Amino acid sequence: MLASEIAVRWRNEEIHVVAPKLHFISGNSLNRLKDGAAVPFDFQLMAWSGSRSTPLGRAFERFVISYDVWEEKYSVTKLRGSAAARENKTITNLTATAAEAWCIDNIAVPASGISNDQPLYVRLEVRSAEAKASTGLVGESGISLPRLIELFSHPARPEQQRWAVEAGPLKIEDLKRAARGT
C-alpha cells in the first residue's frame, strides 16, 4: 500500500495511525472466519528516524477476530495485559470495516523520548496467524513481547497473509499542531 493510505495522528502523547483502505479481513482469513474459526492477527507499529535498525518506538498487539454467522457481525478481543484487562478489551457486533478500524485504533507507539523536530517514519504491519502459532505467545500475564519481536523479525511464511503501510517523513511537532487544530 502507498504512504497516502495511512495517516499518522497524535493522541494522548502517543503516535496512532489510521488506515481506512487497509482491509485485512479478507482472503484466507475471511474464509476461516466464515468457517467458524477465530483468527488471530499480529500487529506491529514502529516509529524510526534515519535507520530502521534502531526504532524510536515500537508497539505489538495481538487481536483475535471471530465472526457470528447468524448476525453476520464480527467480534474482536485484544490479547494484551492481564486477564481482567483483556475482558474489558472485547468489542462485538461490528462490521468488517469497523473491526479492522478498532484494531488499528487500539495500537499506539508512546512518543516519550522522540524529539519534536526530528524526521519520523511510521510503519504498520499486520500478519494473520494460525491459532496454533499462539503457543508460547500468550500466557497468564498476557502476550510475550520477546516472542512477538521474534515473530516480526522473520519474514512471513508463504501461507501467512501480510499487510504493511508506511508514512513519513513527518515531525512530532506537526502531529501535535494538527491535533490542536492549528
Contacts in CASP RR format, 6 or more apart in sequence:
PFRMAT RR
TARGET T0000
AUTHOR 0000-0000-0000
METHOD contacts of the structure
MODEL  1
MLASEIAVRWRNEEIHVVAPKLHFISGNSLNRLKDGAAVPFDFQLMAWSG
SRSTPLGRAFERFVISYDVWEEKYSVTKLRGSAAARENKTITNLTATAAE
AWCIDNIAVPASGISNDQPLYVRLEVRSAEAKASTGLVGESGISLPRLIE
LFSHPARPEQQRWAVEAGPLKIEDLKRAARGT
1 19 0 8 1.000
1 21 0 8 1.000
1 22 0 8 1.000
1 163 0 8 1.000
1 164 0 8 1.000
1 165 0 8 1.000
2 165 0 8 1.000
3 165 0 8 1.000
3 166 0 8 1.000
3 167 0 8 1.000
3 168 0 8 1.000
5 19 0 8 1.000
5 21 0 8 1.000
5 22 0 8 1.000
5 165 0 8 1.000
6 17 0 8 1.000
6 18 0 8 1.000
6 19 0 8 1.000
6 22 0 8 1.000
6 122 0 8 1.000
6 124 0 8 1.000
6 165 0 8 1.000
6 166 0 8 1.000
6 167 0 8 1.000
7 17 0 8 1.000
7 18 0 8 1.000
7 19 0 8 1.000
7 167 0 8 1.000
8 15 0 8 1.000
8 16 0 8 1.000
8 17 0 8 1.000
8 122 0 8 1.000
8 167 0 8 1.000
8 168 0 8 1.000
8 170 0 8 1.000
8 175 0 8 1.000
9 15 0 8 1.000
9 16 0 8 1.000
9 17 0 8 1.000
9 18 0 8 1.000
9 175 0 8 1.000
9 178 0 8 1.000
9 179 0 8 1.000
10 16 0 8 1.000
10 111 0 8 1.000
10 172 0 8 1.000
10 175 0 8 1.000
10 176 0 8 1.000
10 178 0 8 1.000
10 179 0 8 1.000
11 108 0 8 1.000
11 179 0 8 1.000
12 108 0 8 1.000
13 110 0 8 1.000
13 111 0 8 1.000
13 112 0 8 1.000
14 108 0 8 1.000
14 109 0 8 1.000
14 110 0 8 1.000
14 111 0 8 1.000
15 45 0 8 1.000
15 47 0 8 1.000
15 108 0 8 1.000
15 109 0 8 1.000
15 110 0 8 1.000
15 111 0 8 1.000
15 114 0 8 1.000
15 120 0 8 1.000
15 122 0 8 1.000
15 172 0 8 1.000
15 175 0 8 1.000
16 105 0 8 1.000
16 107 0 8 1.000
16 108 0 8 1.000
17 45 0 8 1.000
17 104 0 8 1.000
17 107 0 8 1.000
17 122 0 8 1.000
17 124 0 8 1.000
17 165 0 8 1.000
17 167 0 8 1.000
18 101 0 8 1.000
18 104 0 8 1.000
18 105 0 8 1.000
19 104 0 8 1.000
19 124 0 8 1.000
19 165 0 8 1.000
20 97 0 8 1.000
20 101 0 8 1.000
22 100 0 8 1.000
22 104 0 8 1.000
22 124 0 8 1.000
22 126 0 8 1.000
22 163 0 8 1.000
22 165 0 8 1.000
23 96 0 8 1.000
23 97 0 8 1.000
23 100 0 8 1.000
24 41 0 8 1.000
24 100 0 8 1.000
24 126 0 8 1.000
24 128 0 8 1.000
24 161 0 8 1.000
24 163 0 8 1.000
25 33 0 8 1.000
25 65 0 8 1.000
25 74 0 8 1.000
25 96 0 8 1.000
25 99 0 8 1.000
25 100 0 8 1.000
26 161 0 8 1.000
27 161 0 8 1.000
28 128 0 8 1.000
28 159 0 8 1.000
28 161 0 8 1.000
29 39 0 8 1.000
29 41 0 8 1.000
29 128 0 8 1.000
29 161 0 8 1.000
30 96 0 8 1.000
32 39 0 8 1.000
33 39 0 8 1.000
33 65 0 8 1.000
33 66 0 8 1.000
33 67 0 8 1.000
33 74 0 8 1.000
34 67 0 8 1.000
34 69 0 8 1.000
36 66 0 8 1.000
36 67 0 8 1.000
36 69 0 8 1.000
37 131 0 8 1.000
38 64 0 8 1.000
38 65 0 8 1.000
38 66 0 8 1.000
38 131 0 8 1.000
39 64 0 8 1.000
39 65 0 8 1.000
39 66 0 8 1.000
39 128 0 8 1.000
39 129 0 8 1.000
40 62 0 8 1.000
40 63 0 8 1.000
40 64 0 8 1.000
40 65 0 8 1.000
40 79 0 8 1.000
40 128 0 8 1.000
40 129 0 8 1.000
40 130 0 8 1.000
40 131 0 8 1.000
40 133 0 8 1.000
40 134 0 8 1.000
41 62 0 8 1.000
41 63 0 8 1.000
41 64 0 8 1.000
41 65 0 8 1.000
41 103 0 8 1.000
41 126 0 8 1.000
41 127 0 8 1.000
41 128 0 8 1.000
41 129 0 8 1.000
42 60 0 8 1.000
42 61 0 8 1.000
42 62 0 8 1.000
42 126 0 8 1.000
42 127 0 8 1.000
42 129 0 8 1.000
42 148 0 8 1.000
42 151 0 8 1.000
42 152 0 8 1.000
43 59 0 8 1.000
43 60 0 8 1.000
43 61 0 8 1.000
43 62 0 8 1.000
43 63 0 8 1.000
43 103 0 8 1.000
43 104 0 8 1.000
43 107 0 8 1.000
43 124 0 8 1.000
43 125 0 8 1.000
43 126 0 8 1.000
44 58 0 8 1.000
44 59 0 8 1.000
44 60 0 8 1.000
44 123 0 8 1.000
44 124 0 8 1.000
44 125 0 8 1.000
44 148 0 8 1.000
44 152 0 8 1.000
45 58 0 8 1.000
45 59 0 8 1.000
45 107 0 8 1.000
45 108 0 8 1.000
45 109 0 8 1.000
45 122 0 8 1.000
45 123 0 8 1.000
45 124 0 8 1.000
45 125 0 8 1.000
46 52 0 8 1.000
46 55 0 8 1.000
46 57 0 8 1.000
46 58 0 8 1.000
46 59 0 8 1.000
46 109 0 8 1.000
46 122 0 8 1.000
46 123 0 8 1.000
46 125 0 8 1.000
47 55 0 8 1.000
47 56 0 8 1.000
47 57 0 8 1.000
47 58 0 8 1.000
47 109 0 8 1.000
47 111 0 8 1.000
47 114 0 8 1.000
47 120 0 8 1.000
47 121 0 8 1.000
47 122 0 8 1.000
48 54 0 8 1.000
48 55 0 8 1.000
48 56 0 8 1.000
48 57 0 8 1.000
48 120 0 8 1.000
48 121 0 8 1.000
48 123 0 8 1.000
49 56 0 8 1.000
49 114 0 8 1.000
49 118 0 8 1.000
49 119 0 8 1.000
49 120 0 8 1.000
49 121 0 8 1.000
50 119 0 8 1.000
50 121 0 8 1.000
52 121 0 8 1.000
56 109 0 8 1.000
56 113 0 8 1.000
56 114 0 8 1.000
56 120 0 8 1.000
57 109 0 8 1.000
57 110 0 8 1.000
57 114 0 8 1.000
58 109 0 8 1.000
58 149 0 8 1.000
59 107 0 8 1.000
59 108 0 8 1.000
59 109 0 8 1.000
59 110 0 8 1.000
60 143 0 8 1.000
60 145 0 8 1.000
60 148 0 8 1.000
60 149 0 8 1.000
60 152 0 8 1.000
61 78 0 8 1.000
61 79 0 8 1.000
61 80 0 8 1.000
61 103 0 8 1.000
61 106 0 8 1.000
61 107 0 8 1.000
61 143 0 8 1.000
62 78 0 8 1.000
62 79 0 8 1.000
62 80 0 8 1.000
62 129 0 8 1.000
62 134 0 8 1.000
62 137 0 8 1.000
62 138 0 8 1.000
62 143 0 8 1.000
62 148 0 8 1.000
63 76 0 8 1.000
63 77 0 8 1.000
63 78 0 8 1.000
63 79 0 8 1.000
63 103 0 8 1.000
63 106 0 8 1.000
64 76 0 8 1.000
64 77 0 8 1.000
64 79 0 8 1.000
65 74 0 8 1.000
65 75 0 8 1.000
65 76 0 8 1.000
65 99 0 8 1.000
65 103 0 8 1.000
66 74 0 8 1.000
66 75 0 8 1.000
66 77 0 8 1.000
67 73 0 8 1.000
67 74 0 8 1.000
67 75 0 8 1.000
68 74 0 8 1.000
68 75 0 8 1.000
71 93 0 8 1.000
73 92 0 8 1.000
73 93 0 8 1.000
73 94 0 8 1.000
73 95 0 8 1.000
74 94 0 8 1.000
74 95 0 8 1.000
74 96 0 8 1.000
74 98 0 8 1.000
74 99 0 8 1.000
75 90 0 8 1.000
75 91 0 8 1.000
75 92 0 8 1.000
75 93 0 8 1.000
75 94 0 8 1.000
75 99 0 8 1.000
76 90 0 8 1.000
76 91 0 8 1.000
76 94 0 8 1.000
76 99 0 8 1.000
76 102 0 8 1.000
76 103 0 8 1.000
77 86 0 8 1.000
77 89 0 8 1.000
77 90 0 8 1.000
78 86 0 8 1.000
78 89 0 8 1.000
78 90 0 8 1.000
78 103 0 8 1.000
78 106 0 8 1.000
79 86 0 8 1.000
79 138 0 8 1.000
79 142 0 8 1.000
79 143 0 8 1.000
80 86 0 8 1.000
80 89 0 8 1.000
80 142 0 8 1.000
80 143 0 8 1.000
81 141 0 8 1.000
81 142 0 8 1.000
81 143 0 8 1.000
82 141 0 8 1.000
82 142 0 8 1.000
83 140 0 8 1.000
83 142 0 8 1.000
86 142 0 8 1.000
89 106 0 8 1.000
91 99 0 8 1.000
91 102 0 8 1.000
94 102 0 8 1.000
103 126 0 8 1.000
104 124 0 8 1.000
107 124 0 8 1.000
109 122 0 8 1.000
111 172 0 8 1.000
114 120 0 8 1.000
114 172 0 8 1.000
115 172 0 8 1.000
116 171 0 8 1.000
116 172 0 8 1.000
116 173 0 8 1.000
116 176 0 8 1.000
117 171 0 8 1.000
117 172 0 8 1.000
117 173 0 8 1.000
118 171 0 8 1.000
118 172 0 8 1.000
119 168 0 8 1.000
119 169 0 8 1.000
119 170 0 8 1.000
119 171 0 8 1.000
120 168 0 8 1.000
120 169 0 8 1.000
120 170 0 8 1.000
120 171 0 8 1.000
120 172 0 8 1.000
121 166 0 8 1.000
121 167 0 8 1.000
121 168 0 8 1.000
121 169 0 8 1.000
121 170 0 8 1.000
122 166 0 8 1.000
122 167 0 8 1.000
122 168 0 8 1.000
122 170 0 8 1.000
123 164 0 8 1.000
123 165 0 8 1.000
123 166 0 8 1.000
124 164 0 8 1.000
124 165 0 8 1.000
124 166 0 8 1.000
125 152 0 8 1.000
125 162 0 8 1.000
125 163 0 8 1.000
125 164 0 8 1.000
126 162 0 8 1.000
126 163 0 8 1.000
126 164 0 8 1.000
127 151 0 8 1.000
127 152 0 8 1.000
127 156 0 8 1.000
127 160 0 8 1.000
127 161 0 8 1.000
127 162 0 8 1.000
127 163 0 8 1.000
128 160 0 8 1.000
128 161 0 8 1.000
128 162 0 8 1.000
129 160 0 8 1.000
136 144 0 8 1.000
136 147 0 8 1.000
137 143 0 8 1.000
137 144 0 8 1.000
137 147 0 8 1.000
137 148 0 8 1.000
137 151 0 8 1.000
138 144 0 8 1.000
156 162 0 8 1.000
END
